[in-house]
Amino acid sequence: MRYPLADIDNVDDDIRAQILEVAEKSGFVPNVFLALARRPDEFRAFFAYYDALMEKETGNLTKADREMIVVATSAINHCLYCVVAHGAMLRIFQKDALIADVVATNYRQADISPRQMAMLDFAVKVCEEPWAVGDADHQRLADHGFDAEDAWDIAAITGFFGLSNRIAHISGMLPNPEFYTLGRLPREKK
């Protein structure tokens, strides 16, 4: 890292509690939490928007869909951290040990539904040339069961992770080693 990671013992109580909650669930502290904790206001804003996009229970996007968008667009942005970290989540939610590798390399070769293909085509277009997104792109989503709010969610996830990818790049953030095996190997029972 080009910037020092925060010391968990020296962060605000609300941030420490959030980090420890994640560590309890995952068994480790993802580097992004300690990287952003050094700037408390940005940490809170980042994770509030992350939760609003990725943890919402409304709309037609599944948790796997959301992670698939992150992996596909983060691959375009060459963000190792997000491809590896969210690839792990995609493997878990999709229940497929190989899916993230294919989506990151060339999602068009992935064994995904036509619905997910349309979703990723839209996300990639938002990532690469958002000015070119038009009515036909929205109609293709609608043809696969996505509504206008889903299109917004796909674009918002793509945009948010564009920010995240850039912060990971400039900071030299690397994925935790634990991410590489999540969703590939059976999880040990506690």
N, C-alpha and C positions, 0 to 999 in steps of 0.2 A: 504494500500500500504506500502511496505517496503521502498520505495523510495518516496521522496516528489514529488507531482505533480507540474508542472511548473505553475507559476503565469502568466496568459495570458498578464498581463500588463508589464511583464518583459521579453518577448521573442522577438526575431528578427521580424522585420516588416513583412517579407514574411511568416513566420510561423504563426504570429498572423492573417494575412489576410486569410491564408488557414484554420485555425481553425474557424474563424468567418464565413467563407463561408459555412463550414459544419454545424455550429450552426444555420445559417439562414435557411438552407434546412431542418434540422432535428428537430429544436426547442430546442436542447441541445448540449453540447460538449461531445462527447464520451471520456471516460476516457483514451483510448489509445493515443489520441492526446496530452493530457497534460502530460501523462507519458513519452512519447517520446520527447516532446518539451524541456525537461531539457537537452537533448543532441542533439543540433541543426543539426550537420552533419548527425547523424544517423536518425533523423526525416526526413530530406530531402531525404536521400537515401531510407529509408523504404517506404515512401509514393510515391516516384517516381517509385519504382518497383511495389508497390501495384497498382498504376494507370496503369502501363504498362500491368500488368496481368489481372486486374479485370475490367478495363474500356475500353479495346480495342474493336474495332468495326470489326475486322477481325476474320476469323476462323469460326468454326461450333459450338462453345460453346455459349449458351445464358447466359444472366446475371443470370438467375435462375440456370443453370447448374454450373456456377462458384461458386455460393453461396452454392449449394448442395455439391460440392466437399469439400468446407471449413468446412461445418457442419459435414459431415461424417468423415473426417480425424481428425478434432479437437476433435470429440467425442472419437475416438481411443486414442488420446493423452490426454484425460481427461481435456481439456481446457474449463472451464466454460465460461470465457470471450468470446471466439470465437464462441462457440456453441450458446450462447444466442444472441450475437450481430449479427452474420451472420445468425442465425436462423431467426431473425427478417427480415433481408433482403430477405432470401429465401421465407418466407411467403408472403412478398410483391410482389416479382418478379414472384412467382409461382401462386399467387392469391389463396392461400390455407392456411387457418389458422392453420391446423394441421400438415402439411408436415414436418416441421423442427423437431418436437418432434419425429416423427417416424424415420426420417433419422438419428437423433442423437442416438436413442435407438437401432434400428436395421434396417438399410436401406434396407435389404433384404425383409422386410415386408411392405415396403412403396408402395403406389399406384403410381408407376412411370413407365415410358415407358421402354421397353426392351433396348432401346438406352441409357437411363440414368442409367439403372442397369449395363450395360457393362462399362459405364464411371466410375461409382462408384467402381465396382470391380477392375478396373485398378488403380484408385486412392488409394484405400485401399491397394492394393498389393504394390504400390510405397511407401506408408506410412509404412507398416509393414515389407516388405522384398524386397526392391528395387533391390537387387542383383539377385533375382529370376525372374525379369521381362524379358520376352524373346519374340521371334518372334510370338508365339501363342497368347500372350497377345495383341500385336500390331495388329495381324490379326483379333482378336475378335472385337477390336475397328473399324478396317476398314470395317468389315462385318456390322457394324451399322452406317456407313457413316462418321466416323472420319478419317481424314488424319494424316500424320506424324506430321504436325505442331500442330494439336489438341492434339495428344499424348504428345507432348512437353509441351503444355499449361497445360494439366491435371497434369503432373508431376511437372511442375514449381509451380503451385498453391499449390499442396500438399507440396512441399518442402518449399516454402515461409511461409506457415502457420505452418509448423513444427517449424520454427524459431520463428514465432509470438507466438505460443503456449508456447514455452519454456520461452520466455521473460515474458509473462503473468503469468506463474507459479512462476518464481523466484521473480518477483516483487510483487506478491500478488494482481495483478490487478483484480478488480471485474467489472462486467458489470453494466452499468448505469441502474437504475430501469426502465427508459423509454423503454429500449429494450424489456422488458418482454411482453409488450402489443402491440408493433408495429406489424401490420399485423394481429392482432387478433380482434381488435376493430376498428370500423370506425374512420377515422381520422377527427378531428374537422376542419371545414372550417375556414380559416382565414378571 
